[in-house]
Amino acid sequence: MLSKLEEFLQGLLRRAAEGHAFLVTCAGLALLGTLTAAYPVTAVVVPATLLAAPRWKQISIAAAIGSTVGATALVFLIHHMGWSNLYEYYPQLASHPDWMKVMSWVEQYGKLALFLVALSPLPQTPALIFFGMTRPDYLSVFIAVLAGKLPKYAVFAWGAKRFPAAFGKGLSGIWRRFRAERIPANQRCK
């Protein structure tokens, strides 16, 4: 299933890479990924950057904005959904220790915790659920998530932009060291 989803996402990005809708597609896929938690947004940022490396900054900004809008919309939906409906769909929320740890962390540290969760590879859905149920301050959620997602996606996009060249240099360096260690200098082909 995941490979089909990845193929679909990459196909959308590939078709949009040449046109003006590329950044809108990146933002839309980031919004959808955050809203549904079906795939990580980095699965959009990295392939998009590989397709259009010179646009890596724009891609990271579009993905951060899309993801932030999705996170804010999720807080809004959760707030209007209520605990009873939420537990009906996700009964493990009441007892899972990891879930409870993230919830208590966000309760204790508030927007700072949301910012750190958005910046990190941790799943942000528990934090967003907490904010949706207890603190529906949408502007604060938007700012905290955006402040975390911008540097996170910029690092991923920058890394994806540099990866092909760095990978090639890395392999050629490994090959040179291998040849130097295994083949005496007087027997090497030049």
N, C-alpha and C positions, 0 to 999 in steps of 0.2 A: 504494500500500500504506500509506504513512504517513498519508494522509488518512483511510483506513478505521480505522486504529488510533486516531488522534486522535478520530474520531467515536465510536468505542467507549468510549474513556476518558471523554470528555465526557458520554456517555449514562449511564455508571455514576455519575459524579459528580452529574449532574442528578437522577437517581432517588434518590440517597442524600442529597441536600442537605437535604431536609425532615425526614428521620428521624434517629434516634439513631445509625444506622450510618454516618453521614457521615464522621466522623473515622476510624473503623475502615476504611472504604473507602479513604480517603486514605492511611492507613498501609499497607494491603495493596497498593495500586497502587505506592506508593513502594518497598516491599520487592520486588515483582515487577520493577519497572523497574531497580532496582539489581542484583538477582540475575541477570537475563537480559541486561542492558545493551541492551535492545530500544528503550528510549525514555528521554529524560532525565526526572528526577523533577520538574523545573520544569514539565513538561507536565502534571503533576498539580496542583502548588501553585498555579499562576496561574489555571487555570479554576476550581478549587475556591474560591479567594478571590473571584473574580468572581461566583460563585454565592452565596457566603455571606460577604460582606465583613466583617461584625462579628466573625466567628470566625477572622480572619486569624492571630492568635497561636496558637490551638489547631490550626489547619491546618498551620502551619509546624512546630509541635512534633510533631504526628502524622506528618508526612512525614519529618522528621528521624529520628524513632525507627524508622519503617518502613524507611527507607533504611539506617540503621545496622545494623539486624537483618539486612537483605539483604546488606550488605557483610561482616558477620561470618560469615554462613552461607556466602558465597562463599569466604572465606578457609578455612573449614573444609572445604568441598568440594574446593578446589584442593589443600589439604594432603593429603587422602586420595586424590586423583586421581594425583599424581606427574607429574614432568616429561615422561616418555615419552608418557603419554596426552595431556597438554596440547599437546605439539608435534605430536602426531598430528592434533588438531583445529585447531590454529593454527600451521602450519609457519612462518609469517612472523615469529614471535616471536624466533627465533634470529638473525635478520639485520636486522630493520627498525631504522633508526637512531633514530627517535623513541621507539620502544619501549625500546631499549637505554638511551637518555638518561634516561627516567623511572625505569627499573630501577636505574641507577647512582645517581641522585639519592636514591631511597628507601634504597638500600644505605648511602649515605654519611650521610644525616641521620635515618634511621629514622622514629620516630613523629612527629617534627616535620614531616617531609616528607609523611607520610600526612595529618596535620592540614591542611597547606597545600593539598594536592591536593583534599581534601574541601571546603575553603573556596572553592576556585577553580573556574572552569569546565573545568579540565582533566579528561580521562577518568581515573577512579580505578582502573579495572580493572588496569592494569599494576602499580600500587602494591599492590593487593590480592593479585595473583598472587605478587609478591615476598614479601609477608608470609606467604602460604599455603605457599610453598615453603621459606622459610628461617626465619621467626620465627612460628610458630603461637601467638602470645600473644594469644588472643582478647579478653581484657579490655582490653589496650592498644589493640588495633584498634578495639574498640567505643568506647572513650573518645575516641580521636583522631578517628574519623569523626564521632561525635556532636558533639564540640566544633567541628568544621568545618561540619557540616551545619546545626546550629541557627541560627547567624547568617546563613548563606547563604540558607536558605529563609525566614527571617524578613524579610530584605531583599526577596526576590522577592514574598512575600505582602504586605508593607507597600506595595511599589510597585504591585502589582496592585490593592490596595484604593484607593489614591490616584489611580490612572491615569485612570479615567473622568472624575472631577471636574477633574483637572489638564488632561486633554485638551480638555475643553469650554472651560475658561478660556483655554487656549492658542489654540484656534481663534477664540474671540471676540476675543482680543487681536490676533491676526493680522488678522482682518477689520476691526477698528477702525483699525489702522495702514494697511491697504490703502485704506480709505475716506478717511482723512485725507490720504494722499498723492495719490490719484487724483481725488477729487471735491472741488472748492473748497467751503469752509464755507458759503457763501451758496446753494449748489445742492443741499445734502444734504437728504434726506427726514428729517423728525423725527417 
